[in-house]
């Protein structure tokens, strides 16, 4: 089984996406001409919001190239303790029926706590966005990634 490494660093075994077309005399030329297609299949987005001391307003995480399922991964860590309040990470996406808000993570700012996880969202329109809510004090970092799951 052959594996292709695209310019964006994605790996794929989907060689059928790289079949030579009329006028392309070799596999190398065909693969080179299809890197845009391959990268679109595996492209994603990452966010590193470090040293936060207040809520983050709604911000775009990823602009999906097409309708489908997307995996969102998160890691939230309290780096400086504050009042005993909860920090909430929300992921927002619009599926076939409505705009949805997923309360992905809740972390207490009273200690250097963390949480991590992943889940799948269906995107029928719009972007994948995120925000945080926080009513007390503390310093935290949020790390996010999103990638097409199907």
N, C-alpha and C positions, 0 to 999 in steps of 0.2 A: 504494500500500500504506500503510495507516494504522499508526501505532505508538502504543502506550499507555504512559505512564509511571505506574507504580503508586506508592502512597504510600511504599513502602520503596525507591523509586528503580530498580526493575526495569523493563526495557523488553520489550515483547512485541508481536508482530504477530498473535497468536492471537485475533482478534476473535470467532471462533466461541465462545470461552469466555464472551463477554460478551453473548450474544444476549438481547434483552429477553424476560422471562418474562411470563406472564399477570399483569396488574396493573401492570407496569412500562411507563409510557407513552413512554419515550424511551431512546435509547442512553446518554445521560448517567446516567440512573438505573440502567440495567442494568449499566454499567461500574462505577459506584460501589458497587453491591451485590456485585460480584464481585471486588473488590480482595483480599479474603481468599484466594480461590481462586488468583488470579494470583500473589500474593506467596508462597504455598505452593509454587508451581511453580518460582520463581526464588530463594527464600530460601536462604541458606547461613550459614556461620559463619566467623569469622576469629579468630585468636589471635595476639597479639604478646607473646611472653615475652622481655623484654629484660634484659640485665645478669645473666644466669644464671651461677653459679659452681659449681654442682653438678648432678647428674643430676636430671631432672624425672620424678617418679613418674607412673604411668599416670593420664591426665587426659582427660576427655571433650572432644573437639573439636566434635562435631556430633551432634545427636539427629535422625536421619533421620525425615521425616514418613511415609515409606513404603518398602517393599522396592524395591530397584533398584540402578542403577549411580550412583556418585558420584565426581566428580573431586576429588582432593586435590592442592593446590599447596603447595610449601614453598620457603622460602629460609632457609638457615642460615648465620650469619656468626660467625666468631671475632673478637671485638672487643678482647680482651686476651690476649696469648700466655701460655702456661704450659709445663708439661712436654710432651714430645712424646708425647702420647696421642691416641687417636682418640675423637671425639665421634660417637655414632651416634643418628640420629633414627629411631624406629620408629613405624609407623602400624598400628593394630590394628582389625580389623573381622571380623565373622562372616558368612561366605557360606552357601550352601545346604548345605555339607558340614561345615565346621569353623570354629573361630576361627583367624584368620590374623594373623601378624605380618609386616609388610612392612618390611624394613630400607631405608628410603627414602633415607637419606643418611649418608655417613661423611665426617668432616672432621677433619684434623689440627689440634690446638691449638698446635702449635709455631710457627705463623705466623698472620697475620690472613687466613686462608683463608675461602672461602665456597663454597657449592654451592646449586643451585636445580633445581627440576624439578616434574613433575606425573605423576600416574598415576591409573588408575581402579580402584576397589574395588567389589565386589559386596556389598551389605548385605542379608542375609535376615532378620537379627534383631539387636537391640542397637544400640549407638551406635558411631560412629567415634571412636577414641581415639588418643592419642599418648603417647610417653614418650621420654626420652633416656637413654643410658648414657654414663658418663664415668669413667675410672679415675684420671686425672691431674688437673692444674690448668689453669685458663684461664677466660676470661669469654666468653660467647657469647649470641647472640640467635636465637630461632626465630620465624619468621613462617609461619603456616599459614592455608589457607582450604579450605573444602569446599563443594561445590554439587552438586545433582542433575544427573547427566549424561544421564539418559534419562527 
